[in-house]
């Protein structure tokens, strides 16, 4: 049996301190197959974004295991985890998270430089052309529309050819037409590169494009067969 792209076992995570500490994830176990597209859905506050960030290695669970392609993230120190994440996981946020003092080209080149990729600026230029921004290379985020900024963020996320792409409400700050163009682009890049895609969304239409939907409620999975990836 092939190793899942993502495997979580009995993951618990709490955030905050003292009396304000809240138990967010409560014993999450989930397998996601290589190449699968999974939508994390559920009401606000159910733990969707926290689960996504835990999968991406941006949050460390209090207990349980998170494995990416069979690699247990738990024993990795912060530097090793950052290197692993930079090489294997692309992340798209709702609010873009571009560096405002860098051009579109520079924003996309950063992860390539950190990964010691050859010709980072040439590759960044190619990625921006693929997302339709070949004529906006030298523009700063403030000079770009929301849709253009998300295209830059998507180009940055896929520039290192990560095996896994995660997206947190990627169309949440966009109008419907612009959001649809980002959805089309994201799924096209996923298909072309054979990536595993995990996304958080409140949009039923976007969730329905995924191979499978995993519903969370109050920090637990409310979906039967979460350990059985779509065939």
Secondary structure by P-SEA (a helix, b strand, c coil): cccccbbbcbbbbbcccccccccccccccccccccbbbbbccccccaaaaaaaaaaccccccbbbbbccccccccccaaaaaaaaaccbbbbcccccccccccaaaaaaaaaaaacccaaaaaaaaaaaaaccccccccccccccaaaaaaaaaaaaacccccbbbbccccccccaaaaaaaaaaaaaaaaaabbbbbbccccaaaaaaccbbbbbccccccccccccccc
